[in-house]
Amino acid sequence: MAIEDLTRALDEAGAAYDLLPHAHTESALAEAEALGLGPDDVAKTLVVKTAEGYLRAVLPASRRLDERKVRDVTGGSKKDVHLAGEDDLRRDYPDFELGAVPPVGGARRDEVIVDSRVAARETVVLEAGSHEQSVRIAAADLVRAAGAEVADICEDED
């Protein structure tokens, strides 16, 4: 089961967390609404393809990923850094429901980049591998458990 892959990784890292069941949601913004939280309280994990493989990018639910900034962090080129497609996710992340890949867990050990806005929060809520469960975790524990790099990876707001 998807949630077990995430909780195992968090348990192995010694991270404290709370599981939050909720109605089925298809986006991080809908997840925030279902849990009665603001969009800044919830983060989404996007899977990004790079020349070296995949990385998981964690950013606030209300923000958009800036692929240029990810390229700057990873040293990749424009053609090498882009969001993974649904076929990639189905094939390479079978441990999780499509669109609900968490930052850690599963068979893959991807590089993780946590946006600085998420890392600066006390706690954050994330999809837990399914569209009906989330996990609340201290942002510092998330960064540590994922071995994540912290960087600004969101599009600038106008």
ABEGO torsion letter per residue (X at the ends): XAAAAAAAAAAAAGBBBBBBBBBBBABAAAAAAAAGBBAAABBBBBBBBBAAEBBBBBBBAABBBBAAAAAAAAGBBAAABBBBBAAAAAAABAABBBGABBABEEABBBBBBBBAAAAABABBBBBAGBAABBBBBBAAAAAAAAGBBBBBABBBBX
